[in-house]
Amino acid sequence: MQPLTDTQIRASFINASRSERKNLSLPADFDSLDWDRLDYLGWRDPKLPQVAYLVASIDGEPAALLLRRTDARPRTRPQCSWCSDIHLPNDVVMYVTKRAGDAGRRGDTVGTLICEDFECSQNVRKLPPLAYTGFDREAARDRRIDALRASVEAFVRDVRGD
């Protein structure tokens, strides 16, 4: 992911009001992020525990979403829709977001199960276990990274109404 500034992130929101953009808190480690190892930037707002933010690169441009974590907890341990990691370091929760434009103003939302602390980029970069003799672990890892990027892009495009 290309490095972004505070101003670029705030300007890239497609489903947040001016006041929501103005009042958002950037991640605590924003100045030290390793952008080369991120497929998207996601973080929870420390002041608002149910609010989170996501920034992804779509067609070379940043697109940001304001997300809300639901209170409902699944009965069984769910799998993240984006990284599909089965050895999760954190919980998976349902995040919902308003659609962009008129649909969002009418109350249309879309949701997905995501790692609660947005650790997908780290999860997909772990080498998978050796599945069989001759298994190409690096190629499998590259496929997982590509799949994560495609899933995030599809979600953002769905919110935008593409």
C-alpha positions as CSV (number, residue, x, y, z in Angstrom):
1,M,0.0,0.0,0.0
2,Q,1.2,3.5,-0.8
3,P,2.0,5.7,2.3
4,L,-0.8,8.2,3.0
5,T,-1.0,11.4,5.0
6,D,-3.6,12.4,7.6
7,T,-5.2,14.8,5.0
8,Q,-5.3,12.1,2.3
9,I,-7.0,9.7,4.6
10,R,-9.6,12.2,5.8
11,A,-10.4,13.2,2.2
12,S,-10.8,9.7,1.0
13,F,-13.9,8.7,3.0
14,I,-16.8,7.7,0.9
15,N,-19.4,7.2,3.6
16,A,-18.6,9.5,6.4
17,S,-19.8,13.0,7.2
18,R,-17.5,16.0,7.5
19,S,-17.8,16.0,11.3
20,E,-17.0,12.2,11.4
21,R,-13.9,12.7,9.2
22,K,-12.8,15.7,11.3
23,N,-13.2,13.9,14.6
24,L,-11.6,10.5,13.7
25,S,-8.5,9.4,15.6
26,L,-5.7,8.0,13.5
27,P,-3.9,4.8,14.7
28,A,-1.5,5.4,17.6
29,D,1.4,4.0,15.5
30,F,0.5,6.0,12.4
31,D,3.9,7.6,12.0
32,S,5.7,4.2,12.2
33,L,3.4,2.1,9.9
34,D,5.2,-0.3,7.6
35,W,3.1,0.6,4.5
36,D,4.9,-2.1,2.4
37,R,3.4,-4.8,4.5
38,L,-0.1,-3.5,4.5
39,D,-2.8,-4.6,2.0
40,Y,-5.2,-2.1,3.6
41,L,-5.1,0.1,6.7
42,G,-7.7,-0.7,9.3
43,W,-8.0,0.5,12.9
44,R,-10.4,0.9,15.8
45,D,-11.1,4.4,17.2
46,P,-9.7,4.5,20.8
47,K,-12.4,7.1,21.8
48,L,-15.3,5.2,20.3
49,P,-15.0,1.4,20.9
50,Q,-17.7,0.5,18.3
51,V,-16.2,2.6,15.5
52,A,-13.5,1.5,13.1
53,Y,-12.0,2.8,9.9
54,L,-10.7,1.1,6.8
55,V,-8.5,2.6,4.0
56,A,-7.8,0.6,0.8
57,S,-6.3,1.4,-2.5
58,I,-8.8,1.1,-5.3
59,D,-7.6,1.8,-8.8
60,G,-4.5,3.5,-7.3
61,E,-6.6,5.9,-5.2
62,P,-7.4,5.7,-1.5
63,A,-10.9,4.9,-0.5
64,A,-11.9,5.0,3.2
65,L,-14.9,3.6,5.0
66,L,-16.3,4.2,8.5
67,L,-17.3,0.9,10.0
68,R,-19.3,0.0,13.1
69,R,-18.8,-3.2,15.1
70,T,-22.0,-5.0,15.9
71,D,-22.8,-6.1,19.4
72,A,-24.0,-9.5,18.3
73,R,-21.5,-12.3,18.8
74,P,-21.7,-15.5,16.7
75,R,-22.3,-18.7,18.7
76,T,-19.3,-20.4,17.1
77,R,-15.9,-19.0,16.3
78,P,-16.3,-17.5,12.8
79,Q,-13.6,-17.3,10.1
80,C,-12.5,-13.9,8.8
81,S,-14.0,-13.3,5.3
82,W,-10.9,-11.6,4.2
83,C,-7.8,-13.5,5.4
84,S,-9.6,-16.8,6.0
85,D,-7.0,-17.5,8.8
86,I,-7.8,-20.4,11.0
87,H,-5.1,-19.7,13.6
88,L,-6.4,-16.3,14.5
89,P,-4.6,-14.1,17.0
90,N,-7.8,-12.2,17.7
91,D,-11.5,-12.5,17.5
92,V,-13.5,-12.1,14.3
93,V,-16.5,-9.7,14.5
94,M,-19.2,-8.4,12.2
95,Y,-18.5,-4.9,10.9
96,V,-21.2,-3.0,9.1
97,T,-21.0,0.2,7.1
98,K,-23.3,2.5,5.3
99,R,-23.3,2.4,1.6
100,A,-22.1,5.5,-0.2
101,G,-24.4,8.1,-1.7
102,D,-28.2,8.0,-1.7
103,A,-28.3,4.3,-0.7
104,G,-26.4,5.1,2.5
105,R,-28.6,8.1,3.3
106,R,-31.6,5.8,3.0
107,G,-30.1,3.5,5.6
108,D,-28.6,0.8,3.3
109,T,-25.7,-1.1,4.9
110,V,-23.4,-3.9,4.1
111,G,-21.5,-6.0,6.5
112,T,-18.8,-8.7,6.7
113,L,-16.9,-10.7,9.3
114,I,-13.4,-9.3,9.8
115,C,-10.6,-9.8,12.3
116,E,-11.5,-7.4,15.1
117,D,-8.1,-5.7,15.1
118,F,-7.6,-5.8,11.4
119,E,-4.6,-8.2,11.5
120,C,-5.4,-9.7,8.1
121,S,-2.2,-8.3,6.4
122,Q,-0.1,-10.0,9.1
123,N,-2.1,-13.3,8.9
124,V,-1.8,-13.8,5.2
125,R,2.0,-13.2,5.3
126,K,2.7,-16.2,7.5
127,L,4.0,-19.2,5.7
128,P,1.4,-21.9,5.6
129,P,2.3,-25.4,6.9
130,L,3.8,-27.9,4.4
131,A,0.7,-29.5,2.9
132,Y,2.5,-32.2,0.9
133,T,6.0,-32.9,-0.5
134,G,6.8,-30.3,-3.1
135,F,4.1,-27.8,-1.8
136,D,5.2,-24.3,-2.7
137,R,4.6,-22.4,0.5
138,E,5.7,-19.0,-0.9
139,A,3.3,-19.3,-3.8
140,A,0.5,-20.3,-1.4
141,R,1.4,-17.2,0.7
142,D,1.3,-15.0,-2.4
143,R,-2.1,-16.4,-3.4
144,R,-3.4,-15.6,0.1
145,I,-2.1,-12.0,-0.2
146,D,-3.8,-11.6,-3.6
147,A,-7.0,-13.1,-2.3
148,L,-7.0,-10.6,0.7
149,R,-6.5,-7.7,-1.6
150,A,-9.3,-8.9,-3.9
151,S,-11.7,-9.4,-1.0
152,V,-11.1,-5.9,0.4
153,E,-11.4,-4.3,-3.0
154,A,-14.7,-6.2,-3.6
155,F,-16.1,-5.0,-0.3
156,V,-15.1,-1.3,-0.9
157,R,-16.5,-1.5,-4.4
158,D,-19.8,-3.0,-3.0
159,V,-20.1,-0.1,-0.6
160,R,-19.4,2.4,-3.3
161,G,-22.0,0.8,-5.5
162,D,-19.6,-0.1,-8.4
